[in-house]
Amino acid sequence: GFRELGGVPPHDAAAAVNADALHVLVDTTGYTLSPMTQILSRRPAPVQVHWHGYPGTMGGLITDYYVSDGTSSPVELRRHYAESLVLLPLPYLANSHPVTRREACRPPPP
């Protein structure tokens, strides 16, 4: 299932995850908007995975695995990752369409 943890204090959120007895906790934010690093650092699940939200290592011991691909995380750079890499066969980022900075920064239409 899915549990919304936005706005929940980190200690309470970690306790809720632990009470749910999850085997694997998947983080999809990394160090982007509203990171859950304070929850992950409490190790509420036995296996913690970082995927998709932040394209790079979390750099610490808060996640065990980083799901990526050989384009974003070349095998020869594996030693620079704190996590064990799980590499998908194709690029996993959904932004493969080339966009200029001007297009990316353009405000949405009213």
C-alpha positions as CSV (number, residue, x, y, z in Angstrom):
1,G,0.0,0.0,0.0
2,F,0.9,3.7,0.0
3,R,1.1,5.9,3.0
4,E,1.3,9.7,2.6
5,L,4.1,11.0,5.0
6,G,4.2,14.6,3.8
7,G,4.0,16.9,6.8
8,V,4.4,14.1,9.4
9,P,7.3,14.6,11.8
10,P,10.3,12.3,10.8
11,H,10.2,10.4,14.1
12,D,6.5,9.7,13.7
13,A,6.8,8.8,10.0
14,A,9.7,6.3,10.7
15,A,7.6,4.8,13.5
16,A,4.6,4.4,11.1
17,V,6.8,2.7,8.5
18,N,8.3,0.4,11.1
19,A,4.8,-0.5,12.5
20,D,3.8,-1.4,8.9
21,A,6.6,-4.0,9.0
22,L,7.8,-3.1,5.5
23,H,10.5,-5.4,4.0
24,V,11.6,-2.8,1.5
25,L,11.2,1.0,1.7
26,V,11.6,2.9,-1.6
27,D,12.6,6.5,-1.6
28,T,11.6,8.5,-4.7
29,T,12.7,12.0,-3.7
30,G,16.4,11.8,-2.8
31,Y,17.7,15.3,-2.1
32,T,15.1,17.0,-4.2
33,L,11.9,18.8,-3.0
34,S,10.7,17.5,0.4
35,P,13.5,15.0,1.0
36,M,12.8,12.1,3.4
37,T,16.4,11.7,4.5
38,Q,15.5,12.2,8.2
39,I,13.1,9.3,8.0
40,L,15.6,7.1,6.0
41,S,18.3,7.8,8.6
42,R,16.2,6.2,11.3
43,R,16.4,2.9,9.2
44,P,12.6,2.0,9.6
45,A,12.9,-0.8,7.1
46,P,15.5,-3.6,6.8
47,V,16.1,-2.8,3.1
48,Q,16.0,0.8,1.8
49,V,16.2,1.7,-1.9
50,H,16.7,5.0,-3.6
51,W,15.1,5.3,-7.1
52,H,14.2,7.9,-9.6
53,G,13.8,11.2,-7.7
54,Y,17.5,12.1,-7.5
55,P,19.8,10.9,-10.2
56,G,22.9,10.0,-8.1
57,T,24.1,8.5,-5.0
58,M,22.7,9.6,-1.6
59,G,26.3,9.5,-0.5
60,G,25.7,7.9,2.9
61,L,24.4,4.8,4.6
62,I,20.7,5.7,4.6
63,T,19.9,3.6,1.5
64,D,21.2,0.1,0.6
65,Y,20.5,0.2,-3.1
66,Y,20.3,2.7,-5.9
67,V,18.2,1.7,-8.9
68,S,19.7,3.3,-12.0
69,D,20.9,2.4,-15.5
70,G,24.3,2.1,-17.2
71,T,23.9,5.5,-18.9
72,S,23.2,7.4,-15.7
73,S,25.5,5.3,-13.6
74,P,28.3,3.8,-15.6
75,V,29.7,0.6,-14.2
76,E,33.2,2.0,-14.2
77,L,32.1,4.6,-11.6
78,R,30.4,2.1,-9.3
79,R,33.1,2.6,-6.6
80,H,31.9,6.2,-6.2
81,Y,28.4,5.1,-5.0
82,A,27.7,4.5,-1.3
83,E,24.8,2.2,-2.3
84,S,24.9,-1.1,-4.2
85,L,23.8,-0.4,-7.8
86,V,20.9,-2.1,-9.4
87,L,21.1,-1.3,-13.1
88,L,18.1,-1.4,-15.4
89,P,18.6,-2.5,-19.0
90,L,17.4,0.8,-20.5
91,P,17.6,4.5,-19.3
92,Y,15.2,5.0,-16.4
93,L,14.8,8.7,-16.4
94,A,11.6,9.9,-18.0
95,N,13.2,13.1,-19.4
96,S,14.9,11.7,-22.5
97,H,13.2,14.2,-24.7
98,P,15.7,17.0,-25.4
99,V,14.5,20.3,-24.0
100,T,16.2,23.6,-24.0
101,R,16.7,25.6,-20.8
102,R,14.3,28.2,-22.2
103,E,11.6,25.6,-22.8
104,A,12.1,24.0,-19.3
105,C,11.9,27.4,-17.5
106,R,9.0,28.8,-19.4
107,P,6.0,29.4,-17.1
108,P,3.0,27.2,-17.7
109,P,0.2,28.8,-19.7
110,P,-2.6,30.5,-17.7
